[in-house]
Amino acid sequence: SMASGNPDSITRAQIESLPNGSALTIIQQLRRRWLRARSQGTLSNPEPAFAIIFVDGRRWGDTNSLMQISSSEIEQMDYLNARDATTLHGTGYVGGIIDITTRRGR
């Protein structure tokens, strides 16, 4: 299937196999689970947490911001779980990070 390969990564070849769209439409088709809320499960913060988007190593926005990024600009997308996100970027990423590398940023 097109969603084969590393479940935490989307490659340029996979992106090119789909019609042009936004980063959001690509993720919806290939890695829908990246968009799911992760439960924070604490009394102080019971709200579910969604992934935060990074573009070329810099914080970009919430999952709605994926609509602003054209799939034609993307080299690769990676999902970092909360533990990996914390190791790389500090606390506050219970929902993980969707890390987008653009073709000019690679």
C-alpha positions in Angstrom: 0.0 0.0 0.0 1.0 3.6 -0.4 1.2 4.0 3.4 3.9 1.3 3.7 7.4 2.2 4.9 8.3 3.9 8.1 5.0 4.7 10.0 6.7 7.9 11.5 7.9 9.3 8.1 6.5 10.4 4.8 9.0 10.6 1.9 9.1 12.8 -1.2 8.3 9.7 -3.3 5.1 9.0 -1.3 4.1 12.7 -1.6 4.6 12.6 -5.4 2.4 9.5 -5.6 -0.6 11.7 -4.6 -2.3 14.6 -6.2 -0.9 18.0 -5.2 -2.5 19.4 -2.1 -1.5 20.6 1.3 0.6 18.9 4.0 -2.8 18.3 5.7 -4.3 16.3 2.8 -1.1 14.2 2.5 -1.1 13.3 6.2 -4.9 12.6 6.1 -4.3 10.1 3.3 -1.1 8.4 4.5 -0.7 8.9 8.2 -4.0 9.9 9.7 -3.0 8.8 13.2 -0.5 11.7 13.3 -3.5 14.0 13.6 -5.2 12.3 16.5 -5.2 13.8 19.9 -3.1 12.3 22.6 -4.6 12.2 26.0 -2.7 14.3 28.6 -4.6 12.5 31.3 -3.7 14.8 34.1 -6.2 16.6 36.4 -4.4 19.9 35.8 -4.6 19.5 32.1 -7.3 17.1 31.0 -7.5 18.6 27.5 -6.3 16.3 24.7 -3.1 17.4 23.0 -2.5 17.6 19.3 0.8 17.5 17.5 2.6 20.8 17.0 4.0 21.5 13.5 7.6 22.4 12.9 9.0 23.5 9.5 12.7 23.3 8.8 13.4 22.9 12.5 11.3 25.9 13.7 8.0 25.9 15.5 5.3 26.8 12.9 1.8 26.3 14.4 -0.9 23.9 15.2 -2.4 21.2 12.9 -4.5 23.8 11.2 -1.3 25.4 9.9 -0.7 22.3 7.8 -3.3 23.7 5.3 -0.9 26.6 4.5 1.9 24.3 3.3 1.8 23.0 -0.2 2.7 19.4 -0.8 4.9 20.5 -3.7 7.2 22.3 -1.3 7.8 19.3 1.0 10.8 17.0 0.9 9.9 14.9 4.0 7.6 14.8 7.0 8.3 13.0 10.3 6.3 12.4 13.4 8.1 12.6 16.7 6.3 11.2 19.7 6.1 13.1 23.0 9.3 11.5 24.4 11.4 12.2 21.3 9.9 15.7 20.9 10.8 16.5 24.5 14.4 15.3 24.0 14.8 17.6 21.0 12.7 20.6 21.8 11.9 20.6 25.6 8.6 20.0 27.3 5.2 21.0 26.1 4.8 18.6 23.3 2.5 15.9 24.8 0.8 15.5 21.3 4.2 15.1 19.6 5.6 17.0 16.7 5.0 16.8 13.0 8.4 17.9 11.6 8.3 19.1 8.0 11.5 19.5 5.9 10.9 21.7 2.9 12.8 21.2 -0.4 14.7 24.4 0.1 15.4 23.6 3.8 16.9 20.2 3.3 
